[in-house]
Amino acid sequence: MDQAFSDYGQVLDSIVMRDRDTGRSRGFGFVTYSSGEEANAAVGGMNDQDLDGRRIKVNLANPRGT
């Protein structure tokens, strides 16, 4: 995931959310960029693309509590 998303900017952090009981991927994750411009570029470039055989949806995350 880092490699694919790093084409759009400096990836500061990335995480794939996993089921705490099985350890399997829950089918979503988060990527943190060093700027909003990079994040917007990733949304535009990666949304509806194939990643590891799966078509992905890429959106900006909402802050917690909103």
mmCIF file as gemmi writes it, N, C-alpha and C atoms, coordinates in Angstrom:
data_model
loop_
_atom_site.group_PDB
_atom_site.id
_atom_site.type_symbol
_atom_site.label_atom_id
_atom_site.label_alt_id
_atom_site.label_comp_id
_atom_site.label_asym_id
_atom_site.label_entity_id
_atom_site.label_seq_id
_atom_site.pdbx_PDB_ins_code
_atom_site.Cartn_x
_atom_site.Cartn_y
_atom_site.Cartn_z
_atom_site.occupancy
_atom_site.B_iso_or_equiv
_atom_site.pdbx_formal_charge
_atom_site.auth_seq_id
_atom_site.auth_asym_id
_atom_site.pdbx_PDB_model_num
ATOM 1 N N . MET Axp A 1 ? 0.828 -1.185 0 1 0 ? 1 A 1
ATOM 2 C CA . MET Axp A 1 ? 0 0 0 1 0 ? 1 A 1
ATOM 3 C C . MET Axp A 1 ? 0.873 1.25 0 1 0 ? 1 A 1
ATOM 4 N N . ASP Axp A 2 ? 1.916 1.273 0.819 1 0 ? 2 A 1
ATOM 5 C CA . ASP Axp A 2 ? 2.8 2.449 0.862 1 0 ? 2 A 1
ATOM 6 C C . ASP Axp A 2 ? 3.369 2.776 -0.511 1 0 ? 2 A 1
ATOM 7 N N . GLN Axp A 3 ? 3.809 1.747 -1.224 1 0 ? 3 A 1
ATOM 8 C CA . GLN Axp A 3 ? 4.444 1.977 -2.52 1 0 ? 3 A 1
ATOM 9 C C . GLN Axp A 3 ? 3.466 2.61 -3.502 1 0 ? 3 A 1
ATOM 10 N N . ALA Axp A 4 ? 2.249 2.114 -3.576 1 0 ? 4 A 1
ATOM 11 C CA . ALA Axp A 4 ? 1.258 2.652 -4.512 1 0 ? 4 A 1
ATOM 12 C C . ALA Axp A 4 ? 0.902 4.093 -4.169 1 0 ? 4 A 1
ATOM 13 N N . PHE Axp A 5 ? 0.72 4.385 -2.894 1 0 ? 5 A 1
ATOM 14 C CA . PHE Axp A 5 ? 0.296 5.721 -2.489 1 0 ? 5 A 1
ATOM 15 C C . PHE Axp A 5 ? 1.446 6.721 -2.456 1 0 ? 5 A 1
ATOM 16 N N . SER Axp A 6 ? 2.685 6.246 -2.387 1 0 ? 6 A 1
ATOM 17 C CA . SER Axp A 6 ? 3.822 7.172 -2.34 1 0 ? 6 A 1
ATOM 18 C C . SER Axp A 6 ? 4.055 7.874 -3.676 1 0 ? 6 A 1
ATOM 19 N N . ASP Axp A 7 ? 3.409 7.413 -4.739 1 0 ? 7 A 1
ATOM 20 C CA . ASP Axp A 7 ? 3.502 8.11 -6.026 1 0 ? 7 A 1
ATOM 21 C C . ASP Axp A 7 ? 2.896 9.507 -5.959 1 0 ? 7 A 1
ATOM 22 N N . TYR Axp A 8 ? 2.087 9.784 -4.941 1 0 ? 8 A 1
ATOM 23 C CA . TYR Axp A 8 ? 1.361 11.056 -4.842 1 0 ? 8 A 1
ATOM 24 C C . TYR Axp A 8 ? 1.901 11.985 -3.769 1 0 ? 8 A 1
ATOM 25 N N . GLY Axp A 9 ? 2.919 11.556 -3.039 1 0 ? 9 A 1
ATOM 26 C CA . GLY Axp A 9 ? 3.509 12.413 -2.022 1 0 ? 9 A 1
ATOM 27 C C . GLY Axp A 9 ? 4.192 11.604 -0.943 1 0 ? 9 A 1
ATOM 28 N N . GLN Axp A 10 ? 4.653 12.316 0.08 1 0 ? 10 A 1
ATOM 29 C CA . GLN Axp A 10 ? 5.364 11.685 1.194 1 0 ? 10 A 1
ATOM 30 C C . GLN Axp A 10 ? 4.36 11.044 2.148 1 0 ? 10 A 1
ATOM 31 N N . VAL Axp A 11 ? 4.386 9.717 2.233 1 0 ? 11 A 1
ATOM 32 C CA . VAL Axp A 11 ? 3.504 8.985 3.137 1 0 ? 11 A 1
ATOM 33 C C . VAL Axp A 11 ? 4.14 8.998 4.523 1 0 ? 11 A 1
ATOM 34 N N . LEU Axp A 12 ? 3.451 9.615 5.478 1 0 ? 12 A 1
ATOM 35 C CA . LEU Axp A 12 ? 3.95 9.665 6.85 1 0 ? 12 A 1
ATOM 36 C C . LEU Axp A 12 ? 3.568 8.416 7.63 1 0 ? 12 A 1
ATOM 37 N N . ASP Axp A 13 ? 2.395 7.85 7.316 1 0 ? 13 A 1
ATOM 38 C CA . ASP Axp A 13 ? 1.901 6.686 8.041 1 0 ? 13 A 1
ATOM 39 C C . ASP Axp A 13 ? 0.852 6 7.183 1 0 ? 13 A 1
ATOM 40 N N . SER Axp A 14 ? 0.748 4.694 7.325 1 0 ? 14 A 1
ATOM 41 C CA . SER Axp A 14 ? -0.344 3.96 6.69 1 0 ? 14 A 1
ATOM 42 C C . SER Axp A 14 ? -0.691 2.774 7.57 1 0 ? 14 A 1
ATOM 43 N N . ILE Axp A 15 ? -1.959 2.424 7.568 1 0 ? 15 A 1
ATOM 44 C CA . ILE Axp A 15 ? -2.417 1.31 8.386 1 0 ? 15 A 1
ATOM 45 C C . ILE Axp A 15 ? -3.59 0.635 7.699 1 0 ? 15 A 1
ATOM 46 N N . VAL Axp A 16 ? -3.573 -0.691 7.712 1 0 ? 16 A 1
ATOM 47 C CA . VAL Axp A 16 ? -4.704 -1.491 7.253 1 0 ? 16 A 1
ATOM 48 C C . VAL Axp A 16 ? -5.429 -1.951 8.507 1 0 ? 16 A 1
ATOM 49 N N . MET Axp A 17 ? -6.712 -1.685 8.574 1 0 ? 17 A 1
ATOM 50 C CA . MET Axp A 17 ? -7.483 -2.067 9.753 1 0 ? 17 A 1
ATOM 51 C C . MET Axp A 17 ? -7.746 -3.57 9.716 1 0 ? 17 A 1
ATOM 52 N N . ARG Axp A 18 ? -7.527 -4.234 10.853 1 0 ? 18 A 1
ATOM 53 C CA . ARG Axp A 18 ? -7.669 -5.687 10.934 1 0 ? 18 A 1
ATOM 54 C C . ARG Axp A 18 ? -8.665 -6.067 12.021 1 0 ? 18 A 1
ATOM 55 N N . ASP Axp A 19 ? -9.327 -7.188 11.809 1 0 ? 19 A 1
ATOM 56 C CA . ASP Axp A 19 ? -10.236 -7.741 12.808 1 0 ? 19 A 1
ATOM 57 C C . ASP Axp A 19 ? -9.412 -8.179 14.011 1 0 ? 19 A 1
ATOM 58 N N . ARG Axp A 20 ? -9.799 -7.756 15.18 1 0 ? 20 A 1
ATOM 59 C CA . ARG Axp A 20 ? -8.985 -8.062 16.365 1 0 ? 20 A 1
ATOM 60 C C . ARG Axp A 20 ? -9.013 -9.54 16.741 1 0 ? 20 A 1
ATOM 61 N N . ASP Axp A 21 ? -10.064 -10.263 16.335 1 0 ? 21 A 1
ATOM 62 C CA . ASP Axp A 21 ? -10.147 -11.686 16.665 1 0 ? 21 A 1
ATOM 63 C C . ASP Axp A 21 ? -9.42 -12.566 15.657 1 0 ? 21 A 1
ATOM 64 N N . THR Axp A 22 ? -9.599 -12.275 14.369 1 0 ? 22 A 1
ATOM 65 C CA . THR Axp A 22 ? -9.032 -13.139 13.333 1 0 ? 22 A 1
ATOM 66 C C . THR Axp A 22 ? -7.731 -12.61 12.747 1 0 ? 22 A 1
ATOM 67 N N . GLY Axp A 23 ? -7.48 -11.306 12.875 1 0 ? 23 A 1
ATOM 68 C CA . GLY Axp A 23 ? -6.3 -10.707 12.279 1 0 ? 23 A 1
ATOM 69 C C . GLY Axp A 23 ? -6.433 -10.446 10.789 1 0 ? 23 A 1
ATOM 70 N N . ARG Axp A 24 ? -7.59 -10.78 10.229 1 0 ? 24 A 1
ATOM 71 C CA . ARG Axp A 24 ? -7.813 -10.552 8.799 1 0 ? 24 A 1
ATOM 72 C C . ARG Axp A 24 ? -8.138 -9.086 8.543 1 0 ? 24 A 1
ATOM 73 N N . SER Axp A 25 ? -7.783 -8.642 7.338 1 0 ? 25 A 1
ATOM 74 C CA . SER Axp A 25 ? -8.081 -7.268 6.935 1 0 ? 25 A 1
ATOM 75 C C . SER Axp A 25 ? -9.581 -7.031 6.965 1 0 ? 25 A 1
ATOM 76 N N . ARG Axp A 26 ? -9.977 -5.849 7.43 1 0 ? 26 A 1
ATOM 77 C CA . ARG Axp A 26 ? -11.388 -5.463 7.427 1 0 ? 26 A 1
ATOM 78 C C . ARG Axp A 26 ? -11.77 -4.787 6.11 1 0 ? 26 A 1
ATOM 79 N N . GLY Axp A 27 ? -10.816 -4.642 5.204 1 0 ? 27 A 1
ATOM 80 C CA . GLY Axp A 27 ? -11.107 -4.117 3.88 1 0 ? 27 A 1
ATOM 81 C C . GLY Axp A 27 ? -10.948 -2.622 3.732 1 0 ? 27 A 1
ATOM 82 N N . PHE Axp A 28 ? -10.352 -1.976 4.737 1 0 ? 28 A 1
ATOM 83 C CA . PHE Axp A 28 ? -10.09 -0.541 4.615 1 0 ? 28 A 1
ATOM 84 C C . PHE Axp A 28 ? -8.865 -0.173 5.428 1 0 ? 28 A 1
ATOM 85 N N . GLY Axp A 29 ? -8.355 1.016 5.138 1 0 ? 29 A 1
ATOM 86 C CA . GLY Axp A 29 ? -7.18 1.495 5.848 1 0 ? 29 A 1
ATOM 87 C C . GLY Axp A 29 ? -7.067 2.994 5.722 1 0 ? 29 A 1
ATOM 88 N N . PHE Axp A 30 ? -5.983 3.526 6.235 1 0 ? 30 A 1
ATOM 89 C CA . PHE Axp A 30 ? -5.752 4.966 6.249 1 0 ? 30 A 1
ATOM 90 C C . PHE Axp A 30 ? -4.318 5.252 5.832 1 0 ? 30 A 1
ATOM 91 N N . VAL Axp A 31 ? -4.147 6.321 5.067 1 0 ? 31 A 1
ATOM 92 C CA . VAL Axp A 31 ? -2.824 6.795 4.662 1 0 ? 31 A 1
ATOM 93 C C . VAL Axp A 31 ? -2.728 8.253 5.077 1 0 ? 31 A 1
ATOM 94 N N . THR Axp A 32 ? -1.636 8.629 5.739 1 0 ? 32 A 1
ATOM 95 C CA . THR Axp A 32 ? -1.411 10.009 6.158 1 0 ? 32 A 1
ATOM 96 C C . THR Axp A 32 ? -0.288 10.603 5.32 1 0 ? 32 A 1
ATOM 97 N N . TYR Axp A 33 ? -0.573 11.757 4.715 1 0 ? 33 A 1
ATOM 98 C CA . TYR Axp A 33 ? 0.405 12.474 3.896 1 0 ? 33 A 1
ATOM 99 C C . TYR Axp A 33 ? 0.928 13.684 4.649 1 0 ? 33 A 1
ATOM 100 N N . SER Axp A 34 ? 2.015 14.243 4.128 1 0 ? 34 A 1
ATOM 101 C CA . SER Axp A 34 ? 2.606 15.416 4.763 1 0 ? 34 A 1
ATOM 102 C C . SER Axp A 34 ? 1.855 16.696 4.424 1 0 ? 34 A 1
ATOM 103 N N . SER Axp A 35 ? 0.96 16.666 3.427 1 0 ? 35 A 1
ATOM 104 C CA . SER Axp A 35 ? 0.18 17.87 3.114 1 0 ? 35 A 1
ATOM 105 C C . SER Axp A 35 ? -1.184 17.493 2.546 1 0 ? 35 A 1
ATOM 106 N N . GLY Axp A 36 ? -2.106 18.424 2.65 1 0 ? 36 A 1
ATOM 107 C CA . GLY Axp A 36 ? -3.436 18.237 2.09 1 0 ? 36 A 1
ATOM 108 C C . GLY Axp A 36 ? -3.415 18.127 0.577 1 0 ? 36 A 1
ATOM 109 N N . GLU Axp A 37 ? -2.491 18.837 -0.052 1 0 ? 37 A 1
ATOM 110 C CA . GLU Axp A 37 ? -2.383 18.776 -1.509 1 0 ? 37 A 1
ATOM 111 C C . GLU Axp A 37 ? -2.011 17.368 -1.967 1 0 ? 37 A 1
ATOM 112 N N . GLU Axp A 38 ? -1.105 16.734 -1.234 1 0 ? 38 A 1
ATOM 113 C CA . GLU Axp A 38 ? -0.716 15.365 -1.573 1 0 ? 38 A 1
ATOM 114 C C . GLU Axp A 38 ? -1.884 14.408 -1.37 1 0 ? 38 A 1
ATOM 115 N N . ALA Axp A 39 ? -2.62 14.595 -0.293 1 0 ? 39 A 1
ATOM 116 C CA . ALA Axp A 39 ? -3.784 13.745 -0.034 1 0 ? 39 A 1
ATOM 117 C C . ALA Axp A 39 ? -4.816 13.895 -1.143 1 0 ? 39 A 1
ATOM 118 N N . ASN Axp A 40 ? -5.074 15.123 -1.57 1 0 ? 40 A 1
ATOM 119 C CA . ASN Axp A 40 ? -6.033 15.347 -2.654 1 0 ? 40 A 1
ATOM 120 C C . ASN Axp A 40 ? -5.552 14.717 -3.957 1 0 ? 40 A 1
ATOM 121 N N . ALA Axp A 41 ? -4.253 14.781 -4.216 1 0 ? 41 A 1
ATOM 122 C CA . ALA Axp A 41 ? -3.699 14.152 -5.416 1 0 ? 41 A 1
ATOM 123 C C . ALA Axp A 41 ? -3.9 12.639 -5.376 1 0 ? 41 A 1
ATOM 124 N N . ALA Axp A 42 ? -3.734 12.042 -4.206 1 0 ? 42 A 1
ATOM 125 C CA . ALA Axp A 42 ? -3.929 10.597 -4.062 1 0 ? 42 A 1
ATOM 126 C C . ALA Axp A 42 ? -5.386 10.216 -4.277 1 0 ? 42 A 1
ATOM 127 N N . VAL Axp A 43 ? -6.303 11.021 -3.766 1 0 ? 43 A 1
ATOM 128 C CA . VAL Axp A 43 ? -7.728 10.746 -3.985 1 0 ? 43 A 1
ATOM 129 C C . VAL Axp A 43 ? -8.017 10.756 -5.485 1 0 ? 43 A 1
ATOM 130 N N . GLY Axp A 44 ? -7.533 11.776 -6.168 1 0 ? 44 A 1
ATOM 131 C CA . GLY Axp A 44 ? -7.769 11.88 -7.601 1 0 ? 44 A 1
ATOM 132 C C . GLY Axp A 44 ? -7.104 10.782 -8.407 1 0 ? 44 A 1
ATOM 133 N N . GLY Axp A 45 ? -5.928 10.36 -7.977 1 0 ? 45 A 1
ATOM 134 C CA . GLY Axp A 45 ? -5.174 9.378 -8.74 1 0 ? 45 A 1
ATOM 135 C C . GLY Axp A 45 ? -5.471 7.932 -8.413 1 0 ? 45 A 1
ATOM 136 N N . MET Axp A 46 ? -5.872 7.648 -7.175 1 0 ? 46 A 1
ATOM 137 C CA . MET Axp A 46 ? -6.04 6.258 -6.749 1 0 ? 46 A 1
ATOM 138 C C . MET Axp A 46 ? -7.49 5.794 -6.688 1 0 ? 46 A 1
ATOM 139 N N . ASN Axp A 47 ? -8.448 6.701 -6.631 1 0 ? 47 A 1
ATOM 140 C CA . ASN Axp A 47 ? -9.844 6.288 -6.515 1 0 ? 47 A 1
ATOM 141 C C . ASN Axp A 47 ? -10.255 5.451 -7.724 1 0 ? 47 A 1
ATOM 142 N N . ASP Axp A 48 ? -10.944 4.349 -7.464 1 0 ? 48 A 1
ATOM 143 C CA . ASP Axp A 48 ? -11.43 3.408 -8.488 1 0 ? 48 A 1
ATOM 144 C C . ASP Axp A 48 ? -10.311 2.698 -9.246 1 0 ? 48 A 1
ATOM 145 N N . GLN Axp A 49 ? -9.123 2.611 -8.661 1 0 ? 49 A 1
ATOM 146 C CA . GLN Axp A 49 ? -8.014 1.875 -9.268 1 0 ? 49 A 1
ATOM 147 C C . GLN Axp A 49 ? -7.918 0.488 -8.634 1 0 ? 49 A 1
ATOM 148 N N . ASP Axp A 50 ? -7.182 -0.406 -9.294 1 0 ? 50 A 1
ATOM 149 C CA . ASP Axp A 50 ? -6.944 -1.738 -8.75 1 0 ? 50 A 1
ATOM 150 C C . ASP Axp A 50 ? -5.687 -1.722 -7.893 1 0 ? 50 A 1
ATOM 151 N N . LEU Axp A 51 ? -5.786 -2.302 -6.709 1 0 ? 51 A 1
ATOM 152 C CA . LEU Axp A 51 ? -4.647 -2.448 -5.807 1 0 ? 51 A 1
ATOM 153 C C . LEU Axp A 51 ? -4.665 -3.878 -5.293 1 0 ? 51 A 1
ATOM 154 N N . ASP Axp A 52 ? -3.648 -4.63 -5.617 1 0 ? 52 A 1
ATOM 155 C CA . ASP Axp A 52 ? -3.553 -6.041 -5.215 1 0 ? 52 A 1
ATOM 156 C C . ASP Axp A 52 ? -4.795 -6.831 -5.615 1 0 ? 52 A 1
ATOM 157 N N . GLY Axp A 53 ? -5.294 -6.569 -6.819 1 0 ? 53 A 1
ATOM 158 C CA . GLY Axp A 53 ? -6.427 -7.321 -7.334 1 0 ? 53 A 1
ATOM 159 C C . GLY Axp A 53 ? -7.789 -6.858 -6.867 1 0 ? 53 A 1
ATOM 160 N N . ARG Axp A 54 ? -7.841 -5.765 -6.138 1 0 ? 54 A 1
ATOM 161 C CA . ARG Axp A 54 ? -9.129 -5.243 -5.644 1 0 ? 54 A 1
ATOM 162 C C . ARG Axp A 54 ? -9.298 -3.807 -6.098 1 0 ? 54 A 1
ATOM 163 N N . ARG Axp A 55 ? -10.507 -3.464 -6.537 1 0 ? 55 A 1
ATOM 164 C CA . ARG Axp A 55 ? -10.811 -2.078 -6.897 1 0 ? 55 A 1
ATOM 165 C C . ARG Axp A 55 ? -11.026 -1.323 -5.588 1 0 ? 55 A 1
ATOM 166 N N . ILE Axp A 56 ? -10.351 -0.181 -5.451 1 0 ? 56 A 1
ATOM 167 C CA . ILE Axp A 56 ? -10.417 0.561 -4.189 1 0 ? 56 A 1
ATOM 168 C C . ILE Axp A 56 ? -11.159 1.882 -4.36 1 0 ? 56 A 1
ATOM 169 N N . LYS Axp A 57 ? -11.753 2.316 -3.283 1 0 ? 57 A 1
ATOM 170 C CA . LYS Axp A 57 ? -12.365 3.641 -3.177 1 0 ? 57 A 1
ATOM 171 C C . LYS Axp A 57 ? -11.469 4.457 -2.257 1 0 ? 57 A 1
ATOM 172 N N . VAL Axp A 58 ? -11.129 5.66 -2.675 1 0 ? 58 A 1
ATOM 173 C CA . VAL Axp A 58 ? -10.242 6.514 -1.887 1 0 ? 58 A 1
ATOM 174 C C . VAL Axp A 58 ? -10.964 7.819 -1.598 1 0 ? 58 A 1
ATOM 175 N N . ASN Axp A 59 ? -11.111 8.133 -0.324 1 0 ? 59 A 1
ATOM 176 C CA . ASN Axp A 59 ? -11.762 9.362 0.139 1 0 ? 59 A 1
ATOM 177 C C . ASN Axp A 59 ? -10.887 10.015 1.189 1 0 ? 59 A 1
ATOM 178 N N . LEU Axp A 60 ? -11.118 11.303 1.405 1 0 ? 60 A 1
ATOM 179 C CA . LEU Axp A 60 ? -10.499 11.96 2.551 1 0 ? 60 A 1
ATOM 180 C C . LEU Axp A 60 ? -11.248 11.525 3.801 1 0 ? 60 A 1
ATOM 181 N N . ALA Axp A 61 ? -10.524 11.26 4.861 1 0 ? 61 A 1
ATOM 182 C CA . ALA Axp A 61 ? -11.141 10.837 6.119 1 0 ? 61 A 1
ATOM 183 C C . ALA Axp A 61 ? -11.699 12.045 6.853 1 0 ? 61 A 1
ATOM 184 N N . ASN Axp A 62 ? -12.765 11.815 7.598 1 0 ? 62 A 1
ATOM 185 C CA . ASN Axp A 62 ? -13.321 12.844 8.474 1 0 ? 62 A 1
ATOM 186 C C . ASN Axp A 62 ? -12.661 12.732 9.839 1 0 ? 62 A 1
ATOM 187 N N . PRO Axp A 63 ? -12.373 13.857 10.477 1 0 ? 63 A 1
ATOM 188 C CA . PRO Axp A 63 ? -11.814 13.794 11.832 1 0 ? 63 A 1
ATOM 189 C C . PRO Axp A 63 ? -12.768 13.062 12.772 1 0 ? 63 A 1
ATOM 190 N N . ARG Axp A 64 ? -12.223 12.392 13.754 1 0 ? 64 A 1
ATOM 191 C CA . ARG Axp A 64 ? -13.062 11.691 14.735 1 0 ? 64 A 1
ATOM 192 C C . ARG Axp A 64 ? -14.013 12.658 15.419 1 0 ? 64 A 1
ATOM 193 N N . GLY Axp A 65 ? -15.221 12.17 15.673 1 0 ? 65 A 1
ATOM 194 C CA . GLY Axp A 65 ? -16.199 12.979 16.388 1 0 ? 65 A 1
ATOM 195 C C . GLY Axp A 65 ? -17.034 13.876 15.497 1 0 ? 65 A 1
ATOM 196 N N . THR Axp A 66 ? -16.877 13.76 14.171 1 0 ? 66 A 1
ATOM 197 C CA . THR Axp A 66 ? -17.7 14.573 13.269 1 0 ? 66 A 1
ATOM 198 C C . THR Axp A 66 ? -18.595 13.702 12.436 1 0 ? 66 A 1
